[in-house]
Amino acid sequence: MKKHENLIYGAVGLAALFLILVAVNYLITRVPSRIGDLTRTDRAVACGEPGRHDVQCPGSRRDEGQADDREWQPGGRFIETPAGSLCVICVHGVQGLFPMEVFRPFSSHSAVCGTGCQFFKQSSRASRTGRILIPAERSLAGSRMQLVR
Amino acid sequence: MKPIWTIAKRELGAYFTSPVAYVFLVIFLLLTGFFTFTAGNFFERGEASLAAFFGWHPWLFLVLVPAVGMRVWAEERRSGTMELLLTMPIAPWQAIVAKFLASWAFLAVALALTFPAVVTVNLLGEPDNGIIVAGYLGSFLLAGAYLAVTCMTSAMTRNQVVALIVSVVICLFLILAGFNPVTDLLARWASPAFVDTVAAFSVVTHFDGFQRGVIDARDLVFFLSVIGFALFATGVIIRSHRSG
């Protein structure tokens, strides 16, 4: 018994530490705990105002504490700019939804910007001068988002 | 603090006295480049972001971080220097923390050497550099969590390969718990609360926020908890060896 004393105390300590850490992690999920958002929201807002459509996500798998508090909840905003290019602003903090999933269906055509997804200069130029207008429904086809009607 | 600093400096220096460190760095950078630019379709995406770069990190680190950390304690045990180290006038926890910090610093160097990806994306477009900074912070913490697990497995055995395999398996579980196909599968028969609980134990779930540029206390606490728990377990294992 004496020989295994260290091991027993260690195992008990480990179990206690595990429970404490689980409790701390659980308690911290109960309160909104965002320390910082390093994204540059000013760029996303500069996309343009006309032709807005709200977009909804398939639903957050995280609790509400993580939910974003910006006005374009719950999923984001789909914008048709005057030049005819399209833009989706994805709300950060929506679990299981990467910006790419939103952009993928039309990124090679005319997407301009979005939080966390600025496009290459060449793409931006092309989209500024581009005349292709892809309807919102078609652009979102195959993605995990849909327009709010 | 001084003993920790002394041991950490010696350990970090030891990495660079052998060619292993340089081989690791080259392999890490090659794989990072391959997964970002080729497998991640960096140029085809047309997005000035490093999402393709960070998205692969949980998988890339799965093998590379255990490869760095497998020797930390296994080598000491194999060569019989562990007893010598632990009879020095330092507490075991100081040695554990020092060795961990040295390996973590080495991984930080490896991460820092990926700066050409940041330069590339800034030349090609105007990325949101805040997201890139958050991504690097997340990657650093992710590497720390994997490394702490590897330190723990390394203390269990004198065979480095065994330490590598066991840590890869544990880290794989930490990924799969929050991996979408797995959570979708779980959701078929389990309640959403159960699926969320399982996913909360995954590094992927907590790495997602960093990839979006969001620094959340919950994600920070999770990674620090994994590191703390694994290092504490390392201490228990080492003490049990010493007494046994």
Interface residues (C-beta under 8 A of the other chain):
Chain A: K3 E5 N6 L7 G10 A11 G13 L14 L17 F18 L21 V24 N25 I28 T29 S33 R34 I35 G36 D37 L38 T39 R40 R43 R61 R62 D63 G65 Q66 H92 G93 Q95 G96 F98 P99 M100 F103 S107 S108 T115 G116 C117 Q118 F119 F120 K121 Q122 S123 S124
Chain B: E44 R45 G46 E47 A48 S49 A51 L124 G125 E126 P127 D128 G130 I131 V133 A134 N180 T183 P192 V195 D196 A199 A200 T205 D208 G209 Q211 R212 G213 V214 I215 D216 A217 R218 L220 V221 F222 S225 G228 F229 F232 A233 G235 V236 I237 R239 S240 R242 S243 G244
